Amino acid sequence: MAYDATSIAKLIKEKQVTPEELIDQTNDKIKQLNPKLNAVTHTRIDKAKSELANLVDGPFTGVPTLLKGLGQQLKGEPDTSSSILLKNNVAPITDNYVKSLQNAGFSVLGTTNAPEFGFKNITDPDLYGPTHNAWDPDFSSGGSSGGAASAVSADIVPIAAASDGGGSIRIPASFSGLIGLKPTRGRIPVGPNGWRGWQGASINFALTRSIRDTATLLEYMQTVQLAAPFQAELLPNNFMAQPLPKKLKVGYTTESPVKTPVSEDAKKAVLDAVKFLEDQGFEVEEAQPKTDGIALMKSYYIMNGGETATMFESINQAIGRETTIDDMQLTTWTIYQAGKLVTAVDYSKSLSLWDEASYQADQFYNDYDLFLTPATAYPAPKVGDLLYGDATIEKMKHVTDLNKQERLDLIWEFFEQSLTLSPFTQQANLTGQPSLSLPTHVTDSGLPLGIEFTTRKGGEPLLLKVGKIFEDADKFKFLHATEQI
């Protein structure tokens, strides 16, 4: 059985293993497994060893980890966003999130794969190629934190840094059999740039194999940043030691919020969890927030397009020319071209809808403590599966011939199949609520599929304590270190 990060940190403190030995062991695993997984895109083994003398004394001192190759900056290391256009880009600073990881004592050994600019729920950038699932390399590990998921699932590292702007922690957690927490908006360090992160929808955290690793990391990394546009009240110290309330009520659904189909496996995963919760004394009934999932997704795409257009305006200025369709993948190009026609009115209305949805979602928790759904509606797709057809591809190639509404409709069209795979994660990003994917189900074909709990802002302790109940009952289905690879 694989060690979690807490166990490894204990072994280091007891001098049963040294951080340098762990670096060498991790490097050996990367050399052995990465040719099959393509999870790690860059290593810094010698640099990591040179930094051992200055490791901070924290809860994970000397434990190896990997950064996500998207939006997590370590000074002097590649900062490509998995884009061919930025393949030579190097981070000029270490951002606050990475500093927080370093302050927790982690030894940063490299970077994991992600889709170009994080736009997909699978990881297949032209720059690095696709990442493969540790459970079965014919399948995707998900996205956008796909490289991180494969690295943890295969036990290359016990924790990998990740981020989640629409499910990018929880989707690969579901596809790869891991624990994936998206914390409350404003909880985790950002800055000194990118403060708003898709207007607060995107947040950094990690993928793990134990609830205690998740809880310790959250407690240690949480912060109040007065410079940040989003704030979250600090959680109490040692919050996992506080008992759960005696009576908890869970609302659940197996229906997609965007009216797409849901697999029988995803339904079974939820219904098995419902029975388990009832056996533990929870009150459980079918219910869901009164939010308009389709309208919310359309507003999400408007935000995404606007943010992408802004990003490319900066890139254009930096490289001294206008980027073209040949500079990026077709998905990126289409989102960019749609965003160029998004107006301030469109953008403002979308954010107002998010605020309305946040209120509606919060009202749900006047009656229920938790909301349970599938984490994804289906298990992972195969690597190389096209998630849109030839007719859609032709439209994408000629997106500049379309008007604004046609471009926005095209985004919905080419994301429709991707959204069908994973329709449950995005709403928590838009409302700012914490959400947790748990690895409780494996399909008859041998692929994992998770369940998801969401709750009120600030409710991470409740999520993790409920997760611990599942963990203590041996309900988690992890890949046992390389048994399938």
N, C-alpha and C positions, 0 to 999 in steps of 0.2 A: 504494500500500500504506500502511496506517495505521502511524504511529509507535507504538512501545511507550513506556512511561513512562521507561525508561532512556535511550532516544534523545532524548526531549523534554528530560529533565534535562540532557543533554549539550549540546543546542542552547542552553539557557538559560545554562549556564556559559560557553559560547563566544560569548555575546551575539549569537547569530543570531536570537533571539526573546526578548521580555521576558515575564515572568509576567503583566503587565497585558494584553499582546496576546493571550496564551493565554486569559485570562479572557473577553475579548471574543469570540474565536473560538469558545470553548465555548458562550458565551451565544447566539451566532448559530446554532450547531448545535442547541441546545435549542429555539430559536424555530422553526427549520426542521423538525425531525424529531419533536419531542415531540407535536404534534397528531396524528401518525399512530401513535406508539408509546405515549404516556401512561406513559413511564418515569420522568419527573421530576415530583415533586409540589410541590416548593418550591425556590426559588432565593434566594440571598443575594449577588448580584453586587456591589453597592456595598460591602457589609460585607467581602467577600473582597478587594476592591481596597484598602480601608482597612487591611487586615491585612498587606499586602505588605511594608511597611517592617519588620515584625517577624517575617518568615518565618525559621524555624530553618534553619540550614545542615545539611542531611541529604542522603541519597542521591536524594531526589525533590524538591528545593527548587524551588518554583514550579510544580510539575506540578498541574494541576487534578484534583480528584476529587469524588465524591459520596458521602454517607453513606446507609446504608440507613435507611428510615423506621421502623425497628423495633429497639428496644433499643440504639441508638447515640445517645448524648446529647451535644449541643453546647449549652452554656448560652445561654439566650435564644432558641433555635430551636424549631420545632414538635417535639413528642414525642408523636405521636398513636397509635402502633401501628396505624395505618390504621383506627382505630375511630371511628365517629360519636360514640360516648360520650365520647371523649377528643379531639375535633376541636379544642378550644381549649387543649389542654394544651401547656405550654412547659417545656422542660428546665431544671431549677433549677441543674444543674451540668454540667460537661464530664466525661464518664467517662474512665477510664484508657485504654481502647482508642482513643478519639478523640484524646486527648492524645498517644498514641503515633504516630498518623497525622500529627498536627501536628508532632511532633518529628522525623518523617522528612522534613518540609519541604513536605508537600502543602498546597495551597490548596483549602479546602473551599468548594464553590460551591452546595451544596444537598443535597436529599434525594431518594431514589428510592422508588418504589412497592413495596408488599408486601401480601400478603393480611392480613386482619384478624387480629392477634395471631400471625401466622405459622403458622396451622394447616394450610395447604394447599400442595400442590405446583404450584399455579397461582396467579396474582396477579389477584384480582378483588374487591377490597374495595368495599363500598357507598359508602364515603367518597370514594374517588377514581376508581372505575371500573377496568376491566381494562387490564392492560398487554399490548401486542402484540409479537410476535416480529419482530425486525429482518429476518430472512430472508424472512418472509412474514407480513404483519400480520393475516392471517386466523387465525393460530395463536397460542397462548400462548407466552410466553418462559419459563414455569415459575415456580416459587416455592420457598421464600418470597422469595428474592432476585431476583424477576423483573424489577423495575425496574432493578436494578443490571446484570442480564444484558443487557437491551436497550440500556442506555446504553453498555456496553462493546462489544457486538457491532456497534452502529451507529457506533462510533468517536466518540461524544459525548465520552467520557473514556477514557483508556487503561487505567485501573484504577478499579474502584468497590468501596467497602467492602461487605461481605456478611456473612452469618452462616449457620450450619448446625447445626440441631438434629435433623435426620433425613434430611439430604440437601439442605438448602436452599441450599447453594453448588453441589454437584455435579449436582443435577437441572437447574437452569437452565443450568449449563455444558453439559450434554449437549443440552438442548433448543435452546440458542442458539449452539453452536459455540465454546466458550471453555475455558480452563484453569481448573479449580476445585479448589483444595486445601482439605481440612478437616484442620488440624493436629492433633497429639497433644493430648489433654486436658491443660489446664494450661499450654500453651505460650504463649498469647497473652494480653495484659493484659485483665483484667476489673475490676469494682469501680469506685468504692467501695460499690456496691450490686449486687445480682444476682450475687453471687459464684458461686452454684452452677449457674445457668443450666440449668434442667431436669435438675438433679442431675448436672451435668457433661456431659450429652448435647449441649448447645448450645455452640458456640464461634464467635467472630468471626474473620473473615479477609477475603478479597477475591476478586474475579473478575478475570482478566487475559487478555492475548493473547500472553504470552511466558513461557518458563520462567525466564529471567533476572530478569524483574520479580518473579515469584513467589518465587524464591530470595532475592533481595535484600530484599524486604519481610519475608519470614520471618526472615532473619538479623537484620535491624534491629529488628523488633518483638518478638522472643522475649524472655521475661523470667522471672525467678523472683520470685514475690510471696509473701513469708512469711506475709502475712495470708490468702492464698487457701487454700481447702480442697483444691485439686488442684495438684500440682507436676509439672514436667517438667524434667529436667536440660538445661542449656543446650547447644545444638549448637555445635560448634567454629567459629571464625571461618573464613570463606572455604571452607566445607564443599564447595562445588561443585568446587573445584580438586583435591580428593582423588580418586584413581582408583577406579573400581568394582572390586570383587572379580572375579577372573578367571572363577570358576565360579559362576553364579547359576541357581537352580532356581525355576521359576514353576509354581504350581498354578493351574488355570483351570476355570471352569464356565460354562455358558450356562443352567443350571437356576435357576429362581427359588427363593430360600430359603423362600418361603411357598407354593410349589407352584402358582403362577399361571402362565399361558402367557407365552411370550417370543417376540417377533417374529423373523421370519427376518432382518430387518435387524440386530437386536441380536446374533443369533448370528453373522452374517457379520462384523460389526465385530470380535468377539472372535476368530474363527477367522483373520481377516486379520492381526490382531495376533499371534496364535500363530505363524503362518508367518513373519512379520517377525522375531519374537524368535528363532525357531529359526535363521533366516538370520544373525542376529547372534551366534550361538553360545550362546544360552541353552538350558538344558534345560527343556522344557515338558511337562507332563502333566496330565490331568484329575484334579482333586482339590478338596476343599472342607472347611472346618472342620466339626467334628462338633457344631454348635450346632443347637438346635431353633428355627428361624426363626419359626414360628408362635407358639410360647410367648413368644419374645422380643418379638414385635410386640404381643401381648396385654399383656405387662408394660409395654411402652412406652406403650400407651394408658392403663393404670392410672396411671402416673406423670404423664402429660399431664393426665389428668382431675384428679388431686389438686393439681397445680401450678396448674391453671386455677381451681379452687375457692378456693385460697389467694389467688390474684391478685384474684379478684372480691370476696373478703371485704375486702381492702384498698381496692378501688375503692368498694365500698358505704359503707365508713366515710368515705372522702374526700368522697363526694357527698351523704352524709347520708340515703341511702335504699337500699332493695333494688333491684338492677337487675332488669329484666324481659326477656321475650322480644323486646319492641319496641326494646330498647337495643342489640341486636347481631344479627349474622347467625346463621342457623339452625345452622350448623356449630358456632359458638362456644357458642351456647345449649345444644346437646346435650352437648358435652364438659363444660361447666360443670355441668349437672345430673347427669351421670354421676359427676363428681368429688365432688359433695357427698355421695355415698353410699359413696365409697371409704374403707375403714377404715385405721387405722394398721397392722393386720396385713397387709392387701392391699398396702399401699405398701412395707412392709418386705420382704415376700416377693419383690416385684418387683425391688427393688434387690439382694437376695441372688442372684436369677437372673442379673442383669447381671454380678455378680462371678464367678459360675460360668462364664458365657459368655466373660468376659474371659480366664479361665484356659484354657478350651478353645480359644479363638481363638489365644492366645499359643502353645499347644502345637503348633498347626499350623505355626508358623514355626520349629519345631525341624527340620522336614523341607523347608520351602519358604521361600525368601526373599521371595517376593511372591505375592499372590493376585489373579488377573485375572478380571473379570466385565464384563458390560455395565454402563455407568453407569445407564442406564434401559432398561427392557424394550421401550419403544416410543418413537418420536419424539413431539414435542409434540402435544397435542390442540388442536382448534380453540377459539378464543375463544367462549365462550358454550355450549360443550358441557356438558350436565349430567352430572356424574359419579355421580349416583344417581337412581333413578326416583321416580315419583309416590307409590308405596306407602311408600317409605322416607321421603320428605318428610312424609307424613302422620304417620308414627311419630315423627319428629323434632319435629313441632309439638305432639305429645302426650306428650313424653318424661317429663313429671312424673307421668304415670299408671303408669309402669313401675317395677318393682323394680330393685335394684342390678344383678343379672346381666342383666336385660333391657336396661338402659341400656348396659352394657358391650358386650353383643351388638350393640346398635344402632350403637355406634361402629364396630365391626368391619364391619358391614353398609354404612354409608354411606362408609367409607373403602376398601371393597373394590376399587372400580374405580380409585381414585387409586393404591392400593397396587399394583395390577396394572401400571400405567404405570411405577412406580418402586419395585420391591421390593428393590433391591440396596444401597441407601445406608445404611439405618438401623442395621445391625448395628455398623458402625464407630463410630457415635455412642454406642451403649450400651457398647461395649468400650473406648472411648477411644482407639482406634488411628487413625493418620493414613491418609487416603484421598485419592486424586487422580483427577479426571476429565479425560480428554484428548480433544480434538476430532478424531477420526481417521476418521469415517465420515459420508457424506451419502447419504440414501436416493434412490431413483429419482425421488421426488416433490420432491426439492430441499430436504429438511429435514435438519439435523444430528442426529447421535446419537453419544454418546461411549462410550468404554471407561473402566473404573475399575480402578486398582491400589490395593491395601491392603497394609499391612505392619505389623510389630511397632511398639509404642509407641516413639517416638524415631527412627523410620526415615524421616523426611521427606527427608533427603539421598538415600537410595536411590530413593525415589519420583521425585524431581525429576531425578536423573541418568538414570534410565530414560526419563522424559519427554523429556529433552534428546536422547536417541538418536532418538526418534520425530521430534522437532522438526528435528534436523539432517538427517534423511532426507526432509524435506519431507512428512511424513505428516499434518500438521495441516491441517484444513479450516476456514479462517476466512471470514467474510463480508467481501468487499473493499469497505470503506467505502461504504455506502449503495447498493450496486449493485442491491439487490432492493427497497429501500424506496420 
